[in-house]
């Protein structure tokens, strides 16, 4: 199984690294492959793009847009071709960006399960996002219990085959 970790990066104080680094060991204990877009800076970018694309947002918008389009293509290709499910952390920072919304919509359209962990009250989350979510959890403990049970059953069934 392969998990894609979706959530705020650009506007999150830690670039979305803390929650991803916390959930990754658990997913790996299930023998799942984890794609963390907050850690994967290289994508299909060259060294100049990696070093400078954030500054280009104000200094060279066309160059910034071309670089961001490469990142978008890379991440959406990962979802389309390598993802079995998406885990999304929905907090107060995610609504400032647009990538997470696009990723969840794309996954939903492709019938890829979306497991949303709500760090804000559910009534404050867009109906669109809730519609794209397969399951909504109030915390990571609930998500982990769900995944442990789901994948323990799957591995038991596979062993019995």
LUMDRENDO-367462 format. One line per 8 residues: number of its first residue (from 0); their letters; for each residue y negated, x, z of N, C-alpha, C, O. Coordinates in steps of 0.1 Angstrom, whole numbers. Each point is the difference from the previous one (the first is absolute). Example, Ala and Ser with C-alpha at 12.3 -4.5 7.8 and 13.67 -1.06 7.14 Angstrom:
BEGIN
0) as) 57,132,78,-12,-9,0,-12,9,0,0,10,7 ~ -11,-14,-14,-11,9,0,-11,-8,8,-11,5,1
This chain:
BEGIN
0) xxxxxxxx) 12,8,0,-12,-8,0,-12,9,0,-1,11,6 ~ -10,-16,-13,-12,8,-1,-12,-9,4,-2,-11,-5 ~ -6,16,15,-11,-7,5,-13,6,-4,-2,12,-1 ~ -8,-21,-3,-13,4,-3,-9,-4,11,0,-12,4 ~ -8,21,2,-9,-3,11,-14,-3,-5,-7,9,-5 ~ 3,-21,6,-13,-5,-5,-9,-3,11,4,-5,11 ~ -17,8,-12,-10,-3,10,-13,9,-3,0,8,-9 ~ -9,-10,18,-13,7,-2,2,15,0,7,5,8
8) xxxxxxxx) -14,1,-18,-1,15,0,-14,4,-1,-5,7,9 ~ -2,-11,-19,-14,4,-3,-9,-3,12,-8,8,3 ~ 9,-20,3,-9,-3,11,5,0,14,-6,-3,9 ~ 19,7,-8,6,2,13,-5,13,7,-1,10,-7 ~ -2,-10,19,-5,12,7,9,12,-2,-5,12,-1 ~ 18,-14,2,10,11,-2,6,0,-14,11,6,-2 ~ -17,-13,-7,6,-1,-14,13,-7,1,9,3,-9 ~ -6,-11,19,12,-8,0,12,9,4,12,-5,-2
16) xxxxxxxx) -14,16,8,12,9,2,8,-3,13,12,2,0 ~ -19,-7,10,7,-2,13,11,-10,0,11,3,4 ~ -14,-15,-9,11,-10,0,11,4,-10,12,-3,3 ~ -15,10,-14,10,4,-9,9,11,6,12,-1,-2 ~ -18,10,9,8,11,6,9,-6,12,10,6,3 ~ -14,-17,3,7,-6,10,12,-8,-5,11,1,6 ~ -12,-8,-17,11,-8,-5,10,8,-9,11,-4,-1 ~ -16,15,-5,9,7,-9,13,5,7,10,-2,-6
24) xxxxxxxx) -11,8,18,13,5,6,10,-12,2,12,2,-2 ~ -17,-13,6,9,-12,1,7,-3,-13,12,-2,-1 ~ -20,1,-10,5,-4,-13,10,11,-5,10,-3,-5 ~ -13,15,8,9,11,-4,13,-1,8,11,4,-5 ~ -12,-9,18,13,-1,8,9,-11,-6,12,0,2 ~ -18,-9,-10,8,-10,-8,5,6,-13,7,-7,-8 ~ -10,19,6,3,7,-13,-8,-5,-12,5,0,-11 ~ -17,-5,14,-9,-5,-11,-9,12,-4,-4,8,8
32) xxxxxxxx) 1,-8,-21,-10,9,-5,-14,-6,2,-1,-12,-3 ~ -8,20,7,-14,-6,3,-10,7,-9,0,12,-1 ~ -8,-21,-6,-11,6,-7,-13,-3,7,-3,-12,3 ~ -4,22,1,-12,-1,8,-12,5,-9,-2,12,-2 ~ -5,-22,-4,-11,4,-9,-11,8,7,-9,6,-6 ~ 8,-7,19,-11,7,8,4,15,1,-9,8,1 ~ 21,-5,-2,5,14,0,0,7,-14,-2,12,-1 ~ 6,-20,-8,2,4,-14,-14,1,-7,-4,-9,-7
40) xxxxxxxx) -3,20,8,-13,2,-7,2,5,-14,-9,-3,-8 ~ 19,10,5,2,6,-13,1,-10,-11,-7,1,-10 ~ 16,-11,12,3,-10,-10,0,7,-14,8,9,-1 ~ -15,-14,-8,-1,6,-13,-13,7,-2,-5,2,-12 ~ -1,3,22,-14,6,0,2,15,-1,9,6,4 ~ -19,0,-11,-1,15,-1,-8,5,13,-5,-9,7 ~ 5,22,-5,-6,5,12,-15,-3,1,-5,-3,11 ~ -2,3,-22,-14,-3,0,-3,-15,4,-9,-3,8
48) xxxxxxxx) 18,-6,-13,-1,-14,3,2,-2,15,-7,-8,7 ~ 18,14,-2,3,-1,15,-12,5,8,-3,-7,10 ~ -3,18,-13,-10,6,8,-13,-8,-1,-8,0,9 ~ 5,-6,-20,-14,-5,-3,-1,-15,-2,-11,-5,-1 ~ 22,-3,-1,-2,-14,-5,-8,-8,10,-8,-9,-5 ~ 9,11,18,-8,-8,9,-15,2,-1,-8,-9,0 ~ 4,22,-3,-14,3,-2,-5,-6,-13,-12,-3,-2 ~ 21,2,-8,-4,-6,-13,-4,-15,1,-6,-5,-9
56) xxxxxxxx) 10,-1,19,-3,-15,2,-16,-1,0,-4,-11,-6 ~ -3,20,11,-15,0,-1,-6,9,-10,-10,-3,-5 ~ 17,14,2,-5,10,-9,3,-2,-15,-8,4,-8 ~ 20,-10,5,5,-1,-13,9,-12,-1,12,2,-1 ~ -18,-14,0,8,-12,1,11,-1,-11,11,-4,3 ~ -14,7,-16,11,-1,-10,12,9,3,11,-4,-2 ~ -14,16,7,10,9,4,8,-5,11,13,1,1 ~ -20,-7,9,7,-6,12,9,-11,-5,12,-1,4
64) xxxxxxxx) -17,-8,-13,8,-11,-4,13,4,-8,10,-5,2 ~ -12,16,-10,12,5,-7,11,5,10,12,-2,-2 ~ -17,9,12,9,5,10,7,-11,8,12,0,3 ~ -20,-10,2,5,-11,7,10,-8,-8,10,-5,5 ~ -12,4,-18,9,-7,-9,14,7,0,10,-7,-1 ~ -10,20,2,12,7,1,8,-3,13,12,-1,0 ~ -20,1,11,6,-4,13,6,-14,-1,11,-2,5 ~ -19,-7,-10,5,-14,-1,13,-1,-8,9,-6,4
72) xxxxxxxx) -9,12,-16,12,0,-8,12,6,7,11,-5,0 ~ -13,16,7,11,7,7,5,-9,11,12,-2,1 ~ -21,-4,7,5,-9,11,7,-12,-5,10,-4,5 ~ -16,-3,-15,6,-12,-5,14,3,-7,9,-8,0 ~ -8,20,-7,12,4,-6,11,1,11,12,-3,-1 ~ -16,9,13,9,2,11,5,-14,5,12,-1,2 ~ -21,-8,-1,4,-13,5,9,-7,-10,10,-5,3 ~ -14,6,-16,8,-7,-10,14,6,-2,10,-8,-2
80) xxxxxxxx) -9,21,2,13,6,-4,8,6,12,12,3,-2 ~ -18,-1,13,7,7,11,0,-7,13,5,6,10 ~ -10,-18,-9,-2,-7,13,9,-11,2,2,-9,-9 ~ 5,8,20,8,-11,4,-7,-10,9,3,-12,-1 ~ -12,17,9,-9,-9,8,-13,7,4,0,13,-1 ~ -10,-20,4,-13,5,4,-2,-4,14,2,-11,4 ~ -7,21,4,-5,-3,13,-15,2,0,-5,10,-5 ~ -2,-20,10,-14,0,0,-6,-2,14,5,-9,7
88) xxxxxxxx) -14,18,-4,-7,-2,13,-13,-5,-3,-9,6,-6 ~ 6,-19,11,-12,-7,-3,-9,1,12,2,-7,10 ~ -12,15,-10,-10,2,11,-14,-3,-5,-2,-5,-11 ~ -8,8,19,-14,-3,-3,-5,9,-11,-11,-3,-6 ~ 17,14,3,-5,9,-10,5,-3,-14,-7,3,-10 ~ 18,-10,9,6,-2,-13,-8,-9,-10,0,1,-12 ~ -8,-10,18,-8,-10,-8,-12,7,-7,-7,-6,-8 ~ 4,18,13,-12,8,-7,4,6,-13,-8,3,-8
96) xxxxxxxx) 21,-2,6,5,6,-13,6,-11,-9,-1,-12,3 ~ 9,16,-13,6,-9,-9,14,4,-4,8,-8,-5 ~ -4,20,8,13,5,-4,11,-7,6,10,-4,-7 ~ -11,1,20,11,-7,7,2,-14,-5,11,-4,-3 ~ -22,-3,0,1,-13,-5,7,0,-14,9,-8,-3 ~ -12,18,-5,6,1,-13,15,3,1,8,-5,-7 ~ -5,15,16,14,3,2,9,-11,4,11,-2,-5 ~ -17,-6,15,8,-12,5,2,-10,-11,11,-6,-2
104) xxxxxxxx) -22,3,-6,1,-9,-11,10,4,-10,8,-8,-5 ~ -8,21,1,9,5,-9,14,-1,4,9,-4,-7 ~ -6,8,20,13,0,6,5,-15,0,12,-3,-4 ~ -20,-6,8,3,-14,0,4,-5,-14,10,-6,-2 ~ -18,10,-8,3,-4,-14,13,5,-5,7,-6,-8 ~ -3,18,13,13,6,-4,11,-4,9,11,5,-1 ~ -13,-15,10,10,-4,10,5,11,9,12,0,4 ~ -21,9,0,4,10,9,-5,-5,14,-12,-3,1
112) xxxxxxxx) 21,3,9,-4,-5,13,-12,8,6,-1,12,-1 ~ -8,-20,7,-12,6,7,1,-4,14,0,-12,4 ~ 1,22,5,1,-2,15,-14,4,5,-4,12,1 ~ -3,-22,4,-14,2,4,-1,0,15,5,-9,7 ~ -10,20,-1,-3,1,14,-15,-3,2,-8,7,-4 ~ 6,-18,11,-14,-5,2,-6,6,13,4,-3,11 ~ -14,12,-13,-7,5,12,-12,-8,3,-7,3,10 ~ 4,-13,-17,-11,-10,2,7,-14,1,11,-1,-5
120) xxxxxxxx) -18,-8,10,6,-14,1,3,-5,-14,-9,1,-9 ~ 20,-7,7,5,-5,-13,-11,-9,-7,-2,1,-12 ~ -4,-10,20,-10,-9,-7,-12,8,-6,-7,-6,-9 ~ 5,19,13,-10,8,-7,4,7,-12,-8,7,-7 ~ 21,-8,4,6,7,-12,-1,-10,-12,3,-12,1 ~ -7,17,-12,-1,-8,-13,12,-7,-3,11,5,2 ~ -12,-18,-6,11,-7,-4,8,6,-12,12,-1,0 ~ -19,8,-8,6,7,-11,10,10,5,11,1,-5
128) xxxxxxxx) -16,7,15,9,11,6,12,-6,7,11,4,-2 ~ -13,-15,9,11,-7,7,9,-5,-10,13,0,2 ~ -18,-5,-14,9,-5,-10,8,11,-7,11,-3,-5 ~ -16,15,5,8,11,-6,10,6,10,8,8,-4 ~ -9,-12,17,8,6,10,13,-8,2,0,-12,0 ~ 11,19,0,13,-6,2,2,-4,15,5,-10,3 ~ -9,20,6,1,-3,14,-13,6,6,-5,10,-4 ~ 0,-17,15,-11,5,7,4,3,14,6,-9,7
136) xxxxxxxx) -9,21,-2,3,4,14,-12,3,8,-10,4,-6 ~ 10,-7,19,-11,3,8,-1,14,5,-11,4,5 ~ 21,4,-6,0,14,3,12,7,-6,9,-6,-6 ~ -9,19,8,10,9,-7,13,-2,7,11,2,-6 ~ -11,-6,19,13,-2,7,8,-11,-7,12,1,-2 ~ -19,-12,-1,6,-11,-7,6,4,-13,11,-4,-4 ~ -19,11,-4,4,5,-13,12,9,1,10,-2,-7 ~ -10,11,17,12,9,2,12,-8,3,11,4,-5
144) xxxxxxxx) -12,-13,14,12,-9,4,5,-7,-12,12,0,-3 ~ -21,-6,-5,4,-7,-12,7,10,-10,11,-3,-5 ~ -16,15,2,6,9,-9,13,6,5,9,1,-7 ~ -9,1,20,13,6,6,11,-10,-2,11,3,-3 ~ -14,-16,6,10,-11,-1,4,-2,-15,12,0,-3 ~ -22,-1,-5,3,-2,-15,8,11,-6,9,-2,-7 ~ -12,15,11,7,11,-7,13,4,8,8,7,-6 ~ -7,-11,18,13,2,7,10,-9,-6,11,3,-2
152) xxxxxxxx) -15,-16,-1,9,-10,-6,3,5,-14,12,-1,-4 ~ -21,7,-3,2,4,-14,10,12,0,9,1,-8 ~ -10,8,18,8,12,0,14,-4,5,10,6,-5 ~ -9,-16,14,13,-6,4,7,-6,-12,12,2,-1 ~ -19,-10,-7,6,-7,-11,5,10,-10,10,-1,-6 ~ -18,12,3,3,10,-9,13,8,4,8,3,-8 ~ -7,-1,21,11,7,6,13,-8,-1,11,5,-2 ~ -12,-18,3,11,-9,-1,5,-3,-14,10,-6,-2
160) x) -18,10,-8,3,-3,-14,11,9,-5,4,-2,-12
